[in-house]
Amino acid sequence: MTRFRRAPVLLALLASAALAVAGCSSTGGAKNAAGPAANLPHLKIALITHQAPGDTFWDLVRKGAEAAAAKDNIDLVYSASPDAGQQATLVQNAVDQKVDGIALTLAKPDAMRTVVANAKAAGIPVVGLNDGIDQWQSMGLLEYFGSDETVAGTAFGKRLDAEGAKHVLCVIHEQGNVALQARCDALTKAFTGRTDTIYVNGTDMPSVQATITAKLQTDKTIDYVAALGAPIALTAIQAIHAAGSTAKLATFDTNKQLVGAIQSGAVQFAVDQQPYLQGYLAVDGLWLYKTNGDISGGGQPVLTGPAFVDRTNISSIATYANNGTR
């Protein structure tokens, strides 16, 4: 697989009220620890993301985090909300609970500044993952694990040129999300053809399908659809069919179903950022810091992508995708 990197990298609960806000909180890690892990220091780590209900991408992040937690004898508490204000509340609840560390996403950084500062004031280390690569340092986070979205979007745009695309529709499924916007902006800048951008509600798939279908029916010159997440891409397959369009489809991110769509040719390629690895490294990074003072990345983000996945190499990750870890 072709890989793109921006800089060298040396190392690849919440209160019941908070759980009600998140709607998807659970614990894991220490209860599953056995053997050597039982002798490790016991820590409590909060992982708080901007996951929307039904977004399977975050299942992969969470599985990676849980694997690291089980290895490190960590009591992991996961919670999420796509609403920036609610996510900030979850972070503050974790601070109030005096957890040993917090891993979080910065999809909407401004909403998180105060609570991140509160965590730091309380002596709680905070690391970032997945979203906020351009903001984590200025907000004082210890480490960051994820893909460089500008590099990924640029590579995507150049790949579209190589594919012979002329008119691309970029579908942003969460307005205001800095990572998604960076992907589309970089794609647009790198691609030499025409790019249209539309915003859809990624929590309402019937609406997503209807919006993409309508756009494709209105403009028959669109010959490629660029989705920014696997669930959106899978819905776009149906939209392309419903519109009677001949447009091809590519996406960011993978899941089990998306791997099958690449194998069948319904999706031409995907840009993988290894979400399982992001969750694993974020939790393990906090454990290493708390137990040995280690800081990964040498002041740079620890990059987990991007890398292209297409029919030429899909077999190399298909087994892992079927296991729910890619």
Secondary structure by P-SEA (a helix, b strand, c coil): cbbbbccccccccccaaaaaaaccccccccccccccccccbbbbbbbbcccccccaaaaaaaaaaaaaaaaaccbbbbbbbccaaaaaaaaaaaaaacccbbbbbcccccccaaaaaaaaaacbbbbbccccccccccccccccccccaaaaaaaaaaaaaaacccbbbbbbcccccaaaaaaaaaaaaacccbbbbbbcccccaaaaaaaaaaaaaacccccbbbbccaaaaaaaaaaaaaacccbbbbbccccaaaaaaaaaccccbbbbcaaaaaaaaaaaaaaaaacccccccccccccccccccccccccccaaaaaaccc
